Amino acid sequence: MKEIVCTIENNHQYNIIIQNGLLDQIGKLANLFDKYKNVVIITDKNVAKYYLTKVKKQLRKLGLDVYAIIITPGEISKSLAETEEIYYKLQDIGVTRTDLIIALGGGVVGDLAGFVAATYLRGIDFIQMPTSLLAMVDSSVGGKVGVDLGFSKNIIGSFYQPKLVLTDPKCLETLPDKYLTDGMGEVIKYGCISSSKLFLRLMSFQYQEDLLEDMEEIIAKCVTIKRNVVEADEKESGIRRILNFGHTIGHVVESYFKFKRFTHGEAVAIGMYQITKMSTQEGITTSKALENLRYILETYGLPWELPEMDKNKVIEILSKDKKFEGDTLNVCVIPKIGQAEIVKIQKDQAIQLFK
Ligand SMILES: NC(=O)c1ccc[n+]([C@@H]2O[C@H](COP(=O)([O-])OP(=O)(O)OC[C@H]3O[C@@H](n4cnc5c(N)ncnc54)[C@H](O)[C@@H]3O)[C@@H](O)[C@H]2O)c1
């Protein structure tokens, strides 16, 4: 079992517990739930099929009244319309400020349920139980919650920290391969920006079974890196920007194809490679690092080549990037594997990245 403590600005502290089989052992964590009466589990249909009954059963054994709200899987549910529907369901249940929301699922469920928790009755407690790799290593930690507005991703939201994160890497056994590969994009990112040791370890796996066996350790490493960055910069005004390695180009690629052709992890993989190609040309990154990055992306079945895109449309999407400060964009580059720095580039330089 790995336990990581996350402390943020106003001294709010929460634990991130990572353990194989943890969802079968919630009953042992009775003290973490004893102040609640009602618990509402928000989950999606796919995740509910595998895990809802077992989580519900154990919480009921702790004497809690347990309710479930099951949403349609996928990004489509990260909307204001779905948020409103959930508010009405919480009202029907009679949820009060001393009750608890549990987000049981991937990043979609986590972001949506977290946003609901942040805003319903001006904020009620919530716990993250991430079930996808992306949610385990990234979205369940850091407190970013929110929903989309049409094709504008995560444009409505808040910073709202969970009370607890319970991560069971065994859930990855039922995660479709496509999403495992997707999550590996983020795992590789952590190696690139902060740990050459993690990167080398990822390079050494020959079979998926070996990777899964080591997941508790790998997730703990990624979460520790994210925790350190988030603790230093909760609201993303400085160091937290390194977590966006590969994301500027990645977001453009995702949006250009309306989130259909590439998953988030695939788009970030392309972004990481392309920005590193630029920083190598500029003499910031060693060519060995670029070579290793390409090798690892290929090993995990992730793309690195920029797809063909219309330049005008690219400029239109890029211009809407929330990270622009005037005409300047802060982007993360890696001088070598395991080390990140932020450089400022001008808008026309950013456009050149898509040539
Ligand atoms: N808040 C943050 O800091 C942050 C960071 C990165 C990404 N995100 C958000 O996360 C979302 C993507 O997350 P995601 O990739 O987890 O997508 P997702 O939640 O849609 O999950 C992917 C798919 O896997 C299924 N699934 C999840 N866990 C499963 C399991 N154990 N077994 C079987 N099926 C399972 C889901 O039903 C879904 O179909 C995006 O909306 C993105 O914006 C948020």
The ligand as a Gaussian input file, in Angstrom:
#p B3LYP/6-31G(d) Opt

LIG

0 1
 N       -9.134000      17.320000     -13.641000
 C       -7.957000      17.126000     -14.207000
 O       -6.920000      17.549000     -13.693000
 C       -7.892000      16.352000     -15.500000
 C       -6.646000      15.968000     -16.013000
 C       -6.629000      15.202000     -17.193000
 C       -7.807000      14.861000     -17.829000
 N       -9.001000      15.258000     -17.298000
 C      -10.269000      14.882000     -17.932000
 O      -10.415000      13.470000     -17.830000
 C      -11.302000      13.037000     -18.866000
 C      -10.767000      11.782000     -19.486000
 O      -10.654000      10.786000     -18.509000
 P      -10.655000       9.241000     -18.890000
 O       -9.665000       9.006000     -19.951000
 O      -10.566000       8.483000     -17.642000
 O      -12.051000       9.075000     -19.606000
 P      -13.416000       8.400000     -19.157000
 O      -13.801000       8.809000     -17.810000
 O      -14.363000       8.661000     -20.280000
 O      -13.049000       6.839000     -19.117000
 C      -12.675000       6.190000     -20.297000
 C      -13.594000       5.001000     -20.594000
 O      -13.212000       3.924000     -19.760000
 C      -14.330000       3.440000     -19.022000
 N      -13.775000       2.975000     -17.760000
 C      -13.176000       3.704000     -16.787000
 N      -12.658000       2.907000     -15.860000
 C      -12.925000       1.640000     -16.226000
 C      -12.605000       0.365000     -15.692000
 N      -11.867000       0.219000     -14.604000
 N      -13.098000      -0.733000     -16.328000
 C      -13.802000      -0.605000     -17.475000
 N      -14.099000       0.562000     -18.054000
 C      -13.656000       1.674000     -17.438000
 C      -15.291000       4.590000     -18.960000
 O      -16.606000       4.148000     -18.808000
 C      -15.060000       5.242000     -20.327000
 O      -15.808000       4.570000     -21.305000
 C      -11.436000      14.187000     -19.826000
 O      -12.696000      14.772000     -19.682000
 C      -10.342000      15.173000     -19.389000
 O      -10.698000      16.514000     -19.643000
 C       -9.056000      15.993000     -16.149000

